[in-house]
Amino acid sequence: MAEANNSLLTFENFIGGRRTPAADGRTSAVIDPTTGETYATAPVSGAADVDAAMRAAASAFEVWRETTPGERQRALLRFADAIDARAQEFVDVESKDTGKPLGLTATEEVPLCGDQLRFFAGAARVLEGASAGEYMRGFTSYVRREPIGVCAQVTPWNYPLMMAVWKIAPALAAGNAVVLKPSDTTPASTLLLAEVAAEFLPEGTFNVVCGDRDSGRALVDHPVPGMVSITGSVRAGMEVAGSAARDVKRVHLELGGKAPVVVFADADLASAAEAIALGGYFNAGQDCTAATRVLVHASVHDEFVAALAGQARGQRTGMPDDPAVTFGPLNNVAQLERVQGFLERLPDHAQIVVGGSRVGATGYFHEATVVDGLRQDDEAIQTEIFGPVITIQTFRDESEALALANGVPYALASSVWTKDHGTAMRMSKGLDFGVVWINTHIPFVSEMPHGGFKHSGYGKDLSMYGFEDYTRIKHVMSSLDA
C-alpha cells in the first residue's frame, strides 16, 4: 500500500494487480487532520494513469464476467474473511487518514465492510426476473441479467473504506470490473482494500487511481466505462452526470443531504435528544444522513433545546487513541473553514446555544454546536454544513412540519420521533426522502436500500436494489419452430 520515504509514507496507484506511481511522477500531500501536518504523499493521476487502469479493467472483465455466481461468491467471501483477519490494520489506516476515534472505527465501521461484502456475495446467486414463457404464440422469451462492464467509481473522504466497499461489492458481485478513485485526502484504506482483494480476484479486476478533481474527470470522460458511480457533493454529482451524459454512460449518484429530524410533543424528549446527538455528531457530522436539522413542536421547544444542549456539552472531540472521544476532527482545513463560515454568517435572529468554536490551534477539531432560532430560508437550513452543527426550528402541526421538512433541495434521509403510530405512518408517507427512520436515526443494514431523490441523487446503495443497479437487462426471444 505504501512505503516509508524520509519518514513520510509514499502511496502508489494500484493498477493491474501492482503498485505503480503516476506516469508523470506528480504527487500531492496527504494530511493528518489531527495535526494538520503531512504524513504521506499520493499520486496525482493523469490521463495516462487512468487509461492504464481502464485497459487493465477491460482485460480483467473478459475473465471475471465468465465466472459463475457461485465462483464470485466464494471470492468475495474470502475477501471478507481477509478484511476481518486484518481488521486492526484497517482500523489504524482509516484512523490515520481521517482522525476518527480508533474504538468507534473498530466497532462501527470496519466490521460492516465484511458484512456488506458477504451480503452481495450471496446476492450474486439469487437474482430474480420475469418468468420465461410464451408471451407471443410460437416464441419463448426470457430475460438475462448481465454485468455492465467496467465501472468508474469515485468515493468521498468521510467514510473512505466503507464507501469503497459500498461501491465495489455490488459491482464485483454482478461480474463487473472496477476503477475507483478515492478522495485525494483519504486514499490509504482504499489502496489497502485493493491489495487485499488482489489475492482473490483476477489481476486488474479492482484498480485504484489516486488524484485530484482532474483525475476524476479523466475517469468519467474515459470511453471504456459503461457506468459511473459517485458518492460526493451535489456539485461533483452534477458535473459527473453532465460529463457522462455526453457519452450516454449509466450514472449512479449518492450526493448531499439535509436530514430533517421531526420531534413531536409526545416523543420521549430525553431519549430523542440523546439519539439525535449521536446521529448528528457521529463522525463530526460529516455524514450526508446526519441528524443535523431538527424540527421540534413549539410546545416542547424549550425542554427539547435544553436536553439537546446537555447532550452536546457531553460530546468530546480529540485524538483517535482517547477512549473518551466521541468524534474526531473535520477532514481538512477547507472543511473546517466551511463550518466556521456558516457560523460566522448566521443571521441576527439565530442563537448559538452551545459550542460554535474551533478546538485548539492544532488539527481541525470543532466543538459540538447547537443553533436555535433559524428560519426556513436561512443558509444554514438550505445548505449542507457537513460538520458538528445541529440546527433547530419549530412547527405547530403536521402540515407545517412536512412543509418545513420537505422544503430543501435535498431528499436523502429523515426521521420522525413520536409515540403515535398514525403520526409516524402519515409522516413517513409524506416525507420526500429516500430513508425515513422512526424513533431512531442513522442505522443501516445491508439488506435495505440507501439512496435519495432531488439533489441527493438517484440509484441505490446496499440491498438487492443496489445490486441490480450494476446489471443490465437483455431480452432473449426464440422461435419454437426453429
C-alpha positions in Angstrom: 0.0 0.0 0.0 2.7 2.5 1.0 6.5 2.7 1.6 8.3 4.9 4.0 10.4 7.6 2.5 12.3 10.1 4.7 9.7 9.5 7.4 6.8 10.1 5.0 4.7 7.3 3.6 4.5 7.0 -0.2 1.3 5.8 -1.6 1.0 4.5 -5.2 -1.8 3.6 -7.5 -2.9 0.0 -7.7 -3.3 -1.0 -11.4 -3.4 -4.5 -12.8 -2.6 -6.0 -9.5 0.5 -3.9 -8.9 1.5 -0.7 -7.2 2.5 2.0 -9.6 3.4 5.7 -9.3 1.8 8.3 -11.5 3.3 8.2 -15.0 4.5 11.8 -14.8 5.6 11.4 -11.2 3.2 14.0 -9.8 2.2 13.7 -6.1 0.2 15.5 -3.5 0.5 15.7 0.2 -1.8 13.6 2.4 -2.5 15.5 5.7 -3.1 14.1 9.1 -6.3 16.0 10.2 -5.4 15.7 13.9 -2.2 17.7 13.4 -2.5 19.5 10.1 0.8 18.0 9.1 1.8 16.0 6.0 2.3 12.3 6.8 2.3 10.8 3.3 2.3 11.6 -0.5 0.0 10.1 -3.1 0.0 10.1 -6.9 -1.9 12.7 -8.8 -3.0 10.5 -11.7 -3.2 11.9 -15.2 -4.8 10.6 -18.4 -2.1 8.0 -18.9 -2.7 6.5 -15.5 -6.4 6.4 -15.9 -6.0 4.8 -19.4 -3.7 2.2 -17.9 -6.3 1.4 -15.2 -9.1 1.2 -17.7 -7.2 -1.1 -20.0 -6.4 -3.4 -17.1 -10.0 -3.4 -16.0 -11.3 -4.0 -19.5 -9.0 -7.0 -19.9 -9.9 -8.4 -16.5 -13.6 -8.0 -17.2 -13.4 -10.5 -20.0 -12.2 -13.1 -17.4 -14.4 -12.0 -14.4 -17.6 -11.9 -16.5 -17.3 -15.6 -17.3 -17.2 -16.7 -13.7 -20.3 -18.2 -12.2 -22.3 -16.5 -9.4 -21.0 -19.2 -7.1 -17.4 -18.6 -8.0 -17.8 -14.9 -7.5 -19.5 -15.6 -4.1 -16.5 -17.7 -3.0 -14.0 -15.0 -4.0 -16.0 -12.3 -2.1 -16.5 -14.4 1.0 -12.7 -15.0 1.1 -12.1 -11.3 0.6 -14.5 -10.5 3.5 -12.7 -13.0 5.7 -9.4 -11.4 4.9 -10.7 -8.0 5.9 -11.8 -9.4 9.2 -8.4 -11.1 9.7 -6.7 -7.7 9.1 -9.3 -5.6 10.9 -6.9 -3.8 13.2 -4.7 -2.8 10.2 -7.7 -1.3 8.5 -8.7 0.5 11.7 -5.2 2.0 12.1 -5.0 3.1 8.4 -8.5 4.6 8.4 -8.0 6.4 11.6 -4.7 7.9 10.4 -6.3 9.2 7.3 -9.4 10.6 8.9 -8.6 11.2 12.6 -11.6 9.1 13.6 -11.6 7.5 17.1 -9.9 4.1 17.0 -12.5 2.5 19.1 -15.5 3.6 17.1 -13.8 2.8 13.8 -13.2 -0.7 15.2 -16.8 -1.3 16.3 -18.9 0.9 13.9 -17.2 0.8 10.5 -14.7 -1.9 9.7 -16.9 -4.9 10.8 -19.7 -3.6 8.5 -17.4 -3.9 5.5 -17.2 -7.6 5.8 -20.9 -7.9 6.3 -21.7 -5.9 3.2 -19.3 -8.0 1.1 -20.9 -11.1 2.4 -24.4 -9.8 1.6 -23.5 -9.1 -2.0 -21.6 -12.4 -2.3 -24.9 -14.1 -1.6 -26.9 -11.7 -3.7 -25.0 -12.8 -6.8 -26.7 -16.2 -6.6 -30.3 -15.1 -6.1 -31.1 -12.6 -8.9 -34.8 -12.7 -9.9 -36.5 -11.6 -13.1 -39.6 -12.1 -15.3 -40.6 -15.7 -15.8 -39.7 -17.3 -19.1 -42.7 -18.1 -21.2 -44.6 -17.7 -24.5 -45.8 -14.1 -24.4 -46.4 -14.4 -28.1 -47.6 -17.6 -29.8 -44.7 -19.6 -31.2 -42.0 -17.8 -29.3 -40.3 -18.2 -25.9 -38.9 -15.2 -24.2 -36.6 -14.8 -21.2 -34.5 -12.2 -19.5 -30.8 -12.2 -18.9 -29.2 -10.1 -16.2 -25.7 -9.2 -17.3 -22.8 -7.2 -15.9 -22.4 -3.7 -17.4 -18.6 -3.9 -18.0 -16.1 -1.6 -16.4 -17.5 0.7 -13.7 -15.7 4.0 -12.9 -16.3 4.9 -9.2 -15.5 7.9 -7.1 -15.6 7.9 -3.3 -15.6 10.6 -0.6 -13.4 11.4 2.4 -16.0 11.0 5.2 -16.1 7.2 5.1 -13.3 6.2 2.7 -13.2 2.4 3.5 -17.0 1.9 3.9 -17.9 3.9 0.8 -15.3 1.9 -1.2 -17.0 -1.3 -0.1 -20.4 0.1 -0.9 -19.2 0.7 -4.4 -17.1 -2.3 -5.3 -19.2 -5.0 -3.6 -22.3 -4.9 -5.8 -20.2 -4.2 -8.9 -17.9 -7.1 -8.4 -20.7 -9.5 -7.3 -22.5 -8.7 -10.6 -19.4 -9.6 -12.6 -18.1 -6.1 -13.4 -14.5 -4.8 -13.2 -13.8 -1.6 -11.3 -11.6 1.5 -11.5 -12.0 3.6 -8.3 -10.7 7.0 -7.4 -10.7 7.7 -3.6 -10.7 11.3 -2.3 -7.3 12.9 -2.5 -7.3 13.5 1.3 -8.0 9.8 2.2 -6.5 7.3 -0.2 -4.9 4.9 2.3 -7.7 2.4 3.3 -8.9 2.1 -0.3 -5.4 1.2 -1.5 -5.1 -1.4 1.3 -8.5 -2.8 0.3 -7.3 -3.2 -3.3 -4.2 -5.0 -2.2 -6.2 -7.4 -0.1 -8.7 -8.0 -2.9 -6.0 -8.8 -5.4 -5.4 -12.1 -3.6 -8.9 -13.3 -4.6 -9.7 -11.6 -7.8 -8.3 -11.8 -11.3 -5.5 -9.3 -12.0 -7.0 -5.9 -12.9 -10.5 -6.6 -11.6 -10.2 -3.9 -9.0 -8.0 -0.9 -9.7 -7.4 2.3 -7.7 -6.1 5.5 -9.1 -5.4 8.4 -6.8 -5.6 12.1 -7.6 -7.5 15.3 -7.7 -10.6 16.6 -9.5 -8.9 16.5 -12.8 -8.1 12.8 -12.2 -11.7 12.2 -11.5 -12.8 14.0 -14.7 -10.4 11.8 -16.7 -12.0 8.7 -15.1 -15.5 9.9 -16.0 -14.6 11.0 -19.5 -12.8 7.9 -20.5 -14.6 5.9 -23.2 -14.2 2.5 -21.5 -16.6 2.6 -18.5 -20.2 1.7 -19.1 -21.2 3.1 -15.7 -20.1 5.9 -13.4 -20.9 5.9 -9.7 -20.0 8.7 -7.3 -20.7 9.5 -3.6 -19.9 13.1 -3.1 -21.1 16.7 -3.2 -24.1 17.9 -5.3 -21.6 20.0 -7.4 -19.5 17.0 -8.2 -22.5 14.8 -8.9 -24.0 17.4 -11.4 -20.6 17.6 -13.1 -20.3 13.8 -13.4 -23.9 13.5 -14.7 -23.2 16.1 -17.3 -20.0 14.5 -18.5 -21.4 11.0 -18.5 -24.4 12.2 -20.5 -22.2 13.2 -23.4 -21.2 9.5 -23.8 -24.6 8.1 -22.6 -23.0 6.3 -19.7 -25.2 5.0 -16.9 -24.8 7.1 -13.7 -25.3 6.3 -10.0 -25.3 9.3 -7.7 -25.3 9.5 -3.9 -24.9 13.1 -3.1 -25.6 15.6 -0.3 -28.3 15.6 2.4 -30.0 17.8 4.9 -31.9 15.4 7.0 -35.0 16.7 8.9 -35.4 15.3 12.4 -39.1 15.8 13.3 -39.8 15.7 17.0 -43.4 15.7 18.1 -44.7 16.8 21.5 -45.5 13.2 22.6 -41.9 11.9 21.9 -39.7 10.8 24.8 -37.6 14.0 24.6 -34.7 12.9 26.7 -34.2 9.7 24.7 -34.7 11.6 21.4 -32.1 14.2 22.4 -29.6 11.5 23.2 -30.1 9.6 20.0 -30.2 12.8 17.8 -27.0 14.0 19.3 -25.4 10.6 18.5 -26.8 10.8 14.9 -25.8 14.4 14.5 -22.3 14.4 15.9 -21.1 11.0 14.8 -18.1 11.4 12.6 -18.1 15.1 13.4 -21.4 15.5 11.5 -19.6 14.6 8.3 -22.4 12.3 7.1 -25.0 13.1 4.4 -27.6 11.4 6.5 -26.6 13.1 9.8 -29.3 14.2 12.2 -28.5 17.9 11.9 -31.8 19.7 11.1 -34.2 19.4 14.0 -37.9 20.4 13.7 -39.5 20.3 17.1 -43.1 21.0 18.1 -43.4 24.5 19.5 -45.0 23.3 22.8 -41.9 21.4 23.8 -39.2 23.6 22.2 -37.6 24.9 25.3 -37.5 21.5 27.0 -36.0 19.8 24.0 -33.4 22.5 23.4 -32.2 22.2 27.0 -32.0 18.4 26.6 -30.1 18.6 23.3 -27.8 21.3 24.7 -26.9 19.0 27.5 -26.1 16.2 25.1 -23.9 18.5 23.0 -22.0 19.5 26.1 -21.3 15.9 26.8 -19.7 15.3 23.4 -15.9 15.3 23.3 -13.6 15.7 20.3 -9.9 14.8 20.4 -7.2 12.4 19.4 -8.1 9.0 18.0 -6.5 7.0 20.8 -8.5 8.8 23.5 -11.3 6.4 24.5 -13.4 9.2 25.9 -13.6 11.0 22.5 -16.9 10.7 20.7 -15.9 12.2 17.4 -12.7 13.3 15.7 -11.6 16.3 13.6 -13.1 17.7 10.4 -11.3 16.1 7.5 -9.4 19.0 6.1 -8.7 22.7 6.6 -11.1 23.7 3.9 -13.9 21.8 5.7 -13.1 23.5 9.0 -13.2 26.9 7.3 -16.5 26.0 5.7 -18.1 25.1 9.0 -16.7 28.2 10.7 -18.0 30.3 7.8 -21.6 29.1 8.3 -21.5 30.0 11.9 -19.9 33.4 11.2 -22.6 34.2 8.7 -25.6 33.3 11.0 -28.3 35.9 10.9 -29.1 38.1 13.9 -32.2 36.1 14.7 -30.2 32.9 15.2 -28.6 31.9 18.5 -25.7 29.6 19.2 -26.8 27.7 22.3 -23.8 25.5 22.7 -20.4 25.4 21.0 -19.6 27.3 17.9 -15.8 27.4 18.0 -12.7 25.6 16.8 -11.0 23.4 19.5 -7.3 24.1 19.8 -4.8 25.5 17.3 -3.6 22.2 16.1 -5.6 20.0 13.8 -9.1 20.6 12.5 -11.2 20.0 15.6 -14.5 21.8 16.2 -17.0 21.9 19.1 -20.3 20.1 19.0 -22.7 23.0 18.3 -26.4 23.7 18.6 -28.0 26.7 16.8 -31.6 27.8 17.6 -33.9 30.4 16.1 -33.2 29.7 12.4 -35.8 30.3 9.7 -36.6 28.2 6.6 -34.8 30.4 4.1 -31.6 30.8 6.1 -28.4 29.5 4.6 -27.8 27.1 7.5 -31.1 25.4 6.8 -31.0 25.3 3.0 -27.3 24.3 2.6 -25.5 21.2 3.9 -23.0 22.2 6.5 -21.3 18.8 6.9 -20.0 19.4 10.4 -20.9 19.0 14.1 -23.7 21.6 13.9 -27.3 20.8 14.7 -29.9 23.4 13.9 -33.4 23.8 15.5 -36.7 25.1 14.1 -40.2 24.8 15.4 -43.5 23.7 13.9 -47.1 23.7 15.2 -48.8 20.9 13.3 -48.1 18.0 10.9 -48.8 20.1 7.8 -46.2 22.7 8.8 -43.7 20.0 9.8 -43.9 18.4 6.4 -43.7 21.7 4.6 -40.5 22.6 6.5 -39.0 19.2 6.3 -39.5 18.9 2.5 -38.6 22.5 1.8 -35.0 22.0 1.0 -33.2 20.8 -2.3 -32.0 17.6 -0.6 -34.0 14.4 -0.1 -31.8 11.6 1.3 -32.7 10.8 4.8 -35.1 11.8 7.6 -36.5 10.7 10.9 -39.8 11.1 12.9 -40.0 11.0 16.7 -43.4 10.2 18.2 -45.3 7.6 20.2 -48.3 7.8 17.9 -48.4 5.1 15.2 -50.7 7.1 13.0 -48.5 10.2 13.1 -45.5 8.1 12.3 -47.2 6.4 9.3 -48.6 9.7 7.9 -45.2 11.4 8.2 -43.3 8.5 6.7 -45.7 8.7 3.7 -45.4 12.5 3.4 -41.6 12.9 3.9 -40.0 13.3 0.5 -36.8 11.4 1.4 -35.2 8.1 0.4 -34.9 6.9 4.0 -37.3 7.5 6.9 -36.4 6.4 10.4 -39.0 6.2 13.2 -37.7 6.9 16.7 -34.1 6.3 15.6 -31.7 7.9 13.2 -28.7 6.7 11.2 -28.7 2.8 11.5 -28.1 0.9 8.2 -28.4 -2.7 7.3 -27.1 -4.4 4.1 -30.5 -5.8 3.2 -32.2 -2.4 2.9 -31.7 0.3 0.2 -30.0 3.6 0.8 -30.4 6.5 -1.7 -32.2 9.7 -2.2 -34.2 12.0 -4.5 -33.9 15.5 -5.8 -30.4 17.0 -5.4 -29.4 14.0 -3.2 -29.1 11.9 -6.4 -30.5 8.7 -7.8 -29.7 5.0 -7.7 -29.5 2.8 -4.5 -26.6 1.6 -2.4 -26.9 -1.6 -0.4 -29.7 -4.2 -0.8 -30.8 -6.1 -3.9 -31.8 -2.8 -5.5 -28.2 -1.6 -5.2 -27.1 -4.9 -6.8 -29.5 -4.6 -9.7 -28.1 -1.1 -10.4 -24.9 -2.8 -11.5 -26.6 -5.1 -14.0 -28.2 -4.6 -17.4 -31.2 -6.4 -18.7 -31.4 -8.3 -22.0 -34.5 -9.8 -23.6 -33.9 -13.0 -25.5 -36.7 -14.4 -27.7 -36.5 -17.7 -29.6 -38.8 -19.2 -32.1 -40.3 -22.5 -31.2 -40.3 -23.6 -34.8 -36.6 -23.1 -35.5 
